Amino acid sequence: MKKEEIHFDDINRWLFGQAPPEFMLEVFIRTILVYLFLLLIVRLLGKRMAAQMTLNELAVMLMLGAIVSPAMQLPDKGILFGVLVLICVLLLQRGLNLWEFKNVKVEKTTQGDMSLLVKDGILNVEELEKTKVTRQQLYTMLREKQIFNLAKVERAYLEADGLLSVFENSEGKAGLSIMPPSDKEILTTQNELDSNNMACCNCGHVQKMVNKNAACKVCHTTEWSKAYLTN
């Protein structure tokens, strides 16, 4: 559009752009048709697309949005153009799924792998750094599963799709409370150990304190918190 064609009082252009008003009816019909095709393609992509998505599934969903938009709105782009690209994406995704099924290395490369974040009530600090998951993010996910003490966790796996799988420890052990420190009231409901037992704030390891400046035997940090018993 040229500069001299811009007029702020041109309400018709503001509402309909450079297309004639009749094109709005065509957009409506195009949207319905493309929507039906899109539903069909997503259905053929499989049930995984309706669940927690993997990285390549997320990439496909973002591509679908870019594909259907021109076919619905641009007068110089036909519907068949969008349908053809949708079919290409379907074939690509199906072919990649088949390749991943037959080759474990390809599956791990495209989907990612699970990460062990907690083992026997102790944080895997190196794995947290690799996965870019902060302690507070992990503690939030654990609290959502009604787990309030790190010692309660026997294993916590961050799956490739971003979900957290937790296996609980049935034995009563001392561990680091993962309740918000600002909530003093909830902390009083937990059974506190004697002052000789402390939990490392960095990894959750519990050990008897010889002196207040002692280093953690697991991660070698010197920041400590009170250790609480699990139920």
Residue pairs with C-beta under 8 A, 6 or more apart in sequence:
1 18
7 13
12 21
16 23
16 24
19 75
23 75
26 75
27 72
27 73
30 71
30 72
30 73
30 79
31 72
33 79
34 68
34 71
34 72
34 79
34 82
34 83
35 68
37 82
37 83
37 86
38 64
38 68
38 86
41 64
41 86
41 87
41 89
41 90
42 49
42 50
42 64
44 90
44 94
45 57
45 60
45 90
45 93
45 94
46 97
48 54
48 57
49 57
49 60
49 61
51 161
52 161
52 162
52 163
53 61
53 161
54 110
54 111
54 112
54 160
54 161
55 110
55 111
55 112
56 93
56 96
56 110
56 111
57 93
60 89
60 93
63 89
64 86
64 89
67 82
67 85
67 86
67 89
68 82
68 86
70 77
70 81
70 82
71 77
71 78
71 79
71 81
71 82
71 83
72 82
96 110
99 106
100 106
100 107
100 110
100 111
101 107
111 160
112 160
113 160
114 157
114 158
114 159
114 160
114 165
115 124
115 127
115 130
115 131
115 157
115 158
116 124
116 127
116 155
116 156
116 157
117 123
117 124
117 127
117 128
117 131
117 133
117 138
117 156
117 157
117 158
117 164
118 124
118 138
118 150
118 153
118 155
118 156
118 166
118 204
119 154
119 155
120 154
120 169
121 150
121 151
121 152
121 153
121 154
121 169
121 173
121 175
121 176
121 204
121 206
122 150
122 203
122 204
122 205
122 218
123 135
123 138
123 150
123 202
123 203
123 204
125 202
125 203
125 219
128 134
128 135
128 138
131 158
133 158
138 156
138 164
139 178
141 164
142 148
142 150
142 153
142 156
142 164
142 166
142 178
143 178
143 179
145 164
145 166
147 153
147 166
147 168
147 178
148 177
148 178
148 179
148 186
148 190
149 175
149 176
149 177
149 178
149 190
149 228
149 229
149 230
150 175
150 176
150 177
150 178
150 199
150 204
151 169
151 173
151 174
151 175
151 176
151 204
151 206
151 229
151 230
152 168
152 169
152 173
152 175
152 230
153 166
153 167
153 168
153 169
154 167
154 168
154 169
155 166
155 167
156 164
156 165
156 166
156 167
157 164
157 165
157 166
158 164
159 165
169 230
172 229
172 230
172 231
173 206
173 229
173 230
174 193
174 197
174 199
174 206
174 227
174 228
174 229
174 230
175 199
175 204
175 206
175 227
175 228
175 230
176 199
176 200
176 201
176 204
176 206
176 225
176 227
176 228
177 187
177 190
177 199
177 225
177 226
177 228
179 186
179 187
179 190
180 186
181 187
187 228
190 228
190 229
191 228
191 229
192 226
192 227
192 228
192 229
193 226
193 227
193 228
193 229
195 209
196 208
196 209
197 206
197 207
197 208
197 209
197 227
198 206
198 207
198 209
198 224
198 225
198 226
198 227
199 205
199 206
199 224
199 225
199 226
199 227
199 228
200 206
200 207
200 216
200 218
200 219
200 221
200 223
200 224
200 225
201 221
201 223
201 224
201 225
202 216
202 219
202 221
202 223
203 216
203 218
203 219
203 221
205 216
205 217
205 218
205 219
206 227
207 214
207 216
207 217
209 224
212 224
213 222
214 222
215 221
215 222
216 222
